[in-house]
């Protein structure tokens, strides 16, 4: 019986919410891919719905060059319907996505993701 419970647990672990961010997407922005080599700081993730739409913020960091991170998102986001408005700013339908990409001073990159409703 213990063996069955242990096996059941092992098969259920991948569907737990904490494990979802590890499969390549930002935890609170489910349709936003996380570049390989970046790790999300799930303690910094915040999301809530407002009358105007969803608001979500997340942060990730890793050993990637900031220019490579910018290039990755510039290539990937248009495929997901996001249109570049300016450097680090994208819009899709009625949402705005901001990317704040900076060197972390230790040879890596920190990136802030922010989704909010577009303002008229």
C-alpha positions in Angstrom: 0.0 0.0 0.0 2.8 2.4 0.9 4.4 1.7 -2.5 1.1 2.6 -4.3 0.9 5.9 -2.4 4.5 6.7 -3.1 4.1 6.1 -6.9 0.8 8.1 -6.9 2.6 11.0 -5.2 5.4 10.9 -7.8 3.0 11.1 -10.7 1.0 13.9 -9.1 4.0 16.2 -8.3 4.4 17.6 -11.8 0.8 19.0 -11.8 1.3 21.0 -8.6 1.1 24.8 -9.1 4.8 25.4 -8.1 5.9 23.0 -10.7 4.0 24.7 -13.5 6.5 27.6 -13.8 9.3 25.2 -14.3 8.0 24.0 -17.6 9.0 27.1 -19.5 6.4 29.7 -18.8 6.1 32.6 -16.3 3.8 31.4 -13.4 1.4 34.4 -13.3 1.5 35.1 -17.0 0.7 31.6 -18.3 1.2 32.4 -22.0 4.5 34.2 -21.6 7.5 31.9 -22.2 10.5 32.0 -19.8 13.7 32.0 -21.8 15.9 29.0 -21.2 18.5 29.8 -18.6 16.3 32.1 -16.6 14.7 31.1 -13.3 11.6 32.8 -12.0 11.6 34.3 -8.5 8.1 33.0 -7.7 8.1 34.9 -4.4 8.1 38.2 -6.4 5.1 37.1 -8.6 1.9 39.0 -8.1 -1.4 38.8 -10.0 -5.0 40.1 -9.6 -7.9 41.0 -11.7 -9.2 44.6 -11.9 -12.3 46.0 -13.6 -10.1 47.0 -16.5 -8.3 43.6 -16.9 -5.6 41.5 -15.3 -2.5 43.0 -13.6 0.5 40.7 -13.2 4.1 41.2 -12.2 7.0 38.7 -12.2 10.7 38.6 -12.0 13.3 36.2 -13.4 17.1 36.1 -13.5 19.8 34.0 -14.9 23.2 33.8 -16.6 22.2 35.3 -19.9 23.4 38.4 -21.7 20.8 41.2 -21.6 21.1 41.6 -25.4 20.3 37.9 -25.8 17.3 38.2 -23.6 16.0 41.2 -25.5 16.5 39.4 -28.8 14.7 36.3 -27.5 11.6 38.2 -26.5 11.7 40.4 -29.6 11.6 37.2 -31.7 9.1 35.2 -29.6 6.5 37.8 -28.5 5.2 38.7 -32.0 4.5 35.0 -32.6 2.2 35.1 -29.6 0.3 38.2 -30.8 2.3 40.9 -29.0 3.1 43.9 -31.1 6.2 46.0 -30.2 5.4 49.6 -29.4 8.9 50.6 -28.2 11.9 49.0 -26.6 10.6 46.6 -23.9 6.9 47.6 -24.5 4.4 45.3 -26.2 0.6 45.4 -26.7 -1.9 42.7 -27.5 -5.6 43.1 -27.6 -6.3 45.3 -24.5 -3.2 44.5 -22.6 0.3 46.0 -22.3 3.4 44.0 -21.5 6.5 45.8 -20.1 9.9 44.1 -20.0 12.6 45.6 -17.8 15.8 43.8 -18.7 19.1 44.8 -16.9 22.5 43.3 -16.1 22.6 42.2 -12.5 26.2 43.2 -11.9 27.3 39.5 -11.5 27.5 38.6 -15.1 23.8 37.7 -15.4 20.5 39.4 -16.2 17.4 40.2 -14.2 14.1 40.8 -16.0 10.9 42.2 -14.7 7.6 41.3 -16.5 4.5 43.5 -16.0 1.1 43.0 -17.7 -1.6 45.6 -17.2 -4.6 46.9 -19.1 -4.0 49.4 -21.9 -5.0 52.9 -20.9 -7.0 54.8 -23.5 
